[in-house]
Amino acid sequence: MISLFEEFSSLHETLPRKLESQRLVLRCYQITDVPSIRAMLDANKERLKNEFPARVKRVRSTEDVEAFVWQVRQLWDVREAFHFSIWEKQQQSYVGEVFIACISWLVPKGDVGYFVVRQYEGQGMITEAVSAILPFAFDGLQMNKLQIRCPVDNLRSQRVAERSGFKIEGVLRNDHVNNDGHMPLDIVYYGMTPADYRKIERKPPDFGKLPLK
């Protein structure tokens, strides 16, 4: 019988740390990314504080960013989460992040999260990045389920899920709280199974611009 350790060791040898799409390069974070991440956080703090409050609060200095990079690389190595930094090919500039986290290997399933910097918002970059990690998740990690969760008023995030082929599974009321921990939020749940993935992988992806509202 193959042990869980041996299965993870096999994954470690075969999983790519770099993915490419039409306009983007997705790769595991590197220590050389620290200046780009620091600049992104400084410029996008207000935009990220609701969706990623812990990171905005914790990562404030260059040393904090370095610690973050080492942490996400360690999470990758032990198969707890897979964080991809996103880079635009032509300008080689930092676009944002897409990741698979909250993984339950018993199913297996995981949550997909993402953000885009202000400069690239509304250009379909995150939809393209999410579509790019689907083969990694379903063919590489052999996931049985991916899900995306977002507040009911975050229409851009919902469009990303829908354009990427995720199906809405319901709305859970008062399922989360805002960044100050007081106001309860209703959360929309989207899901994708291997059967859903097989249906969309033969279709051309929809990277169109997202509507403003």
Secondary structure, DSSP 8 states (H G I E B T S, - for coil): ---HHHHHHHHHHHS-SEEE-SSEEEEE--GGGHHHHHHHHHHHHHHHTTTSHHHHHH--SHHHHHHHHHHHHHHHHTTS-EEEEEEETTT--EEEEEEEEEEETTTTEEEEEEEE-GGGTTTTHHHHHHHHHHHIIIIIS--SEEEEEEETT-HHHHHHHHHTT-EEEEEEEEEEE-TTS-SEEEEEEEEE-HHHHHHHTTS----------
